[in-house]
């Protein structure tokens, strides 16, 4: 029992953003469980958006308040991915260990690391739970390869929340845009489930 509780406490949060956008879901609100992540990402602009630290204990304790994530307007991130990377958002579905549903082990490459960092960016965003479900963000594709996060129409806490959501997505899109569009999707040896997911998505 003690070991079980300890493992549960140390599980970083699942973030729905990448999974939702690459699945191109348009049905509105979705409820999903946590990822079973075991890796803390390295320093990156994504971490700086929300001021992440490398304190593993702090990560675990904060993660307990983020067991579920509901996301709307997931097509915003899909469009931002297309704008900045020029790649089909579906090409990231089931990529590696962290670009899809569930997640564990070490990232298989730098694209997979971008997905992991994006998960952590969402997990530590400073949005009240009652706000994050309903706050859209404003952004504009300036030209291929560049996106700009605008000012939210609603001031106050929701404005800060929307800005951080947008910045997390923008930095993720910028991160993956540093690499060629995926032609094949490497599997994740850390999880049989994720490996099967990758195999089923390699024909996309």
SVG drawing of the C-alpha trace seen along z (x, -y; Angstrom):
<svg xmlns="http://www.w3.org/2000/svg" viewBox="-19 -43 37 47">
<polyline fill="none" stroke="black" stroke-width="0.4" points="0.0,0.0 2.8,-2.4 4.6,-1.7 1.4,-2.2 0.7,-5.5 4.3,-6.7 4.2,-5.8 0.9,-7.5 2.3,-10.6 5.3,-10.8 3.4,-10.5 3.6,-13.7 0.4,-14.9 -1.1,-14.0 -1.7,-16.9 -4.2,-16.5 -3.1,-19.3 -0.9,-17.4 -3.1,-14.4 -6.3,-16.4 -4.9,-18.5 -3.3,-15.8 -6.4,-13.7 -8.3,-16.7 -11.1,-16.3 -13.9,-18.8 -16.5,-17.6 -15.7,-20.2 -14.9,-19.1 -12.9,-15.9 -11.9,-14.3 -8.8,-12.2 -6.6,-10.6 -3.1,-11.5 0.0,-10.4 2.2,-8.1 5.3,-10.2 8.6,-9.4 10.8,-12.0 11.3,-15.7 12.2,-17.7 15.4,-19.7 15.5,-23.5 13.7,-25.0 11.5,-28.1 8.5,-25.9 9.6,-25.6 10.3,-29.3 6.7,-30.1 5.4,-28.9 8.6,-29.2 9.3,-25.4 12.1,-24.3 14.0,-21.1 12.7,-20.4 11.3,-16.9 9.3,-17.1 7.6,-20.3 6.7,-18.8 5.1,-15.7 3.1,-17.7 1.8,-20.2 0.9,-17.4 -1.6,-16.0 -4.0,-18.9 -3.8,-18.3 -5.1,-14.7 -7.5,-15.5 -7.4,-18.0 -10.3,-19.3 -9.5,-21.2 -11.6,-23.1 -10.6,-24.8 -8.0,-22.1 -8.0,-23.1 -6.2,-26.3 -3.0,-24.3 -3.5,-22.2 -3.6,-25.3 -0.6,-26.8 1.4,-23.6 0.6,-23.9 1.5,-27.6 4.9,-27.2 6.1,-23.8 4.3,-23.4 3.7,-19.8 0.4,-17.9 -0.6,-17.8 -1.6,-14.2 2.0,-13.3 2.7,-13.7 -0.1,-11.4 1.4,-8.5 4.9,-9.7 7.4,-8.3 6.6,-8.1 4.9,-11.5 3.2,-12.7 -0.1,-11.0 -2.2,-9.3 -0.4,-8.1 3.4,-8.5 6.3,-7.0 10.1,-6.4 12.7,-8.5 11.8,-10.6 13.0,-8.8 14.3,-11.9 14.0,-15.7 10.5,-15.9 9.3,-13.6 11.1,-15.8 9.2,-18.8 5.9,-16.9 7.1,-16.1 8.1,-19.7 4.7,-20.8 3.0,-18.5 4.9,-20.0 4.2,-23.5 0.5,-22.9 0.8,-21.1 2.2,-24.1 0.3,-26.8 -1.2,-29.3 -4.8,-29.0 -7.6,-28.3 -9.2,-25.0 -12.6,-26.7 -11.0,-29.1 -8.8,-26.8 -11.8,-24.8 -13.4,-27.9 -10.6,-30.4 -9.7,-30.5 -6.7,-32.4 -6.1,-34.9 -3.3,-34.3 -2.3,-35.1 -0.2,-33.3 2.0,-36.2 3.6,-34.2 4.6,-30.6 6.9,-29.8 5.8,-32.6 2.9,-33.0 2.0,-35.8 -0.1,-35.4 -2.5,-38.3 -4.2,-39.8 -7.2,-38.0 -10.6,-39.8 -11.3,-39.2 -9.0,-41.0 -7.8,-39.8 -7.0,-36.2 -8.5,-34.8 -6.3,-37.0 -3.1,-35.7 -4.4,-32.1 -5.1,-32.6 -1.7,-34.1 0.1,-31.2 -2.0,-28.6 -1.1,-30.4 2.6,-30.6 2.8,-26.9 1.3,-26.0 3.5,-28.5 6.7,-27.3 5.7,-23.7 5.1,-24.5 8.4,-26.4 10.1,-23.4 9.0,-20.8 9.5,-23.2 13.2,-22.9 13.0,-19.4 11.8,-17.9 8.2,-16.7 8.0,-13.2 7.7,-10.5 7.8,-7.6 6.9,-7.4 9.4,-5.8 7.9,-3.5 8.2,-3.7 9.9,-0.7 8.9,-1.8 5.2,-0.9 3.6,1.9 0.4,-0.2 2.2,-3.2 4.2,-0.9 0.9,0.5 -0.5,-3.0 2.5,-4.0 2.2,-0.9 -1.4,-1.7 -0.7,-5.3 2.3,-4.8 0.1,-4.6 -1.4,-8.1"/>
</svg>
